[in-house]
Amino acid sequence: KQEVTQIPAALSVPEGENLVLNCSFTDSAIYNLQWFRQDPGKGLTSLLLIQSSQREQTSGRLNASLDKSSGRSTLYIAASQPGDSATYLCAVSEGSGNTGKLIFGQGTTLQVKP
Amino acid sequence: KAGVTQTPRYLIKTRGQQVTLSCSPISGHRSVSWYQQTPGQGLQFLFEYFSETQRNKGNFPGRFSGRQFSNSRSEMNVSTLELGDSALYLCASSPRVPELFFGEGSRLTVL
């Protein structure tokens, strides 16, 4: 059974710092991995999607990497800003990937202090 | 383009009652997925519908059910509510899985 773990559960950094969020999964037979952002009381917003054949994806100040063999992904946030404060979740899809069924980690709650 | 709309946003029910939640997907999206989010269990997949057919189902008891209409709008129903059903229920629509667009959720409190 696939399990997704995110470490740390919470993180507080000063503005401007570069930071890394970690995600690990127990079964490397994933189809893809996504990183989402969730603001308090809100839904999820997709940040980056990495197909299993890819190693990384970049969007602005965000860079996500994927190492299927070790069952790990990282989300790198450059030059953090207070507006980056949110909970970040990673999720994997299995099988053919032709599904809306994702398996989520518990998330890392990030606070960026001005 | 309007986003995913979930109604109601907040509701309070008592144990034993039933509840119906509604989700209107983004126009043109034919796939709708439902998730339950709780502090203890995190986000858990409930079910997925595509063209009015349930394509996937999570590991939830039969009290949880759903359906999708011809206009892609979806509803989920929880019968015989329990305290543990208190959660944020999130709906996501998709133009092509696994690209998901989430609504803001329906927060259910069971007393």
Interface residues (C-beta under 8 A of the other chain):
Chain A: Y31 N32 Q34 F36 G41 K42 G43 L44 T45 S46 L49 L89 A91 S93 G97 N98 T99 G100 K101 L102 I103 F104 G105 Q106 G107
Chain B: V4 S31 V32 S33 G42 L43 Q44 F45 E48 R55 N56 G58 L90 A92 S94 V97 P98 E99 L100 F101 F102 G103 E104 G105 R107
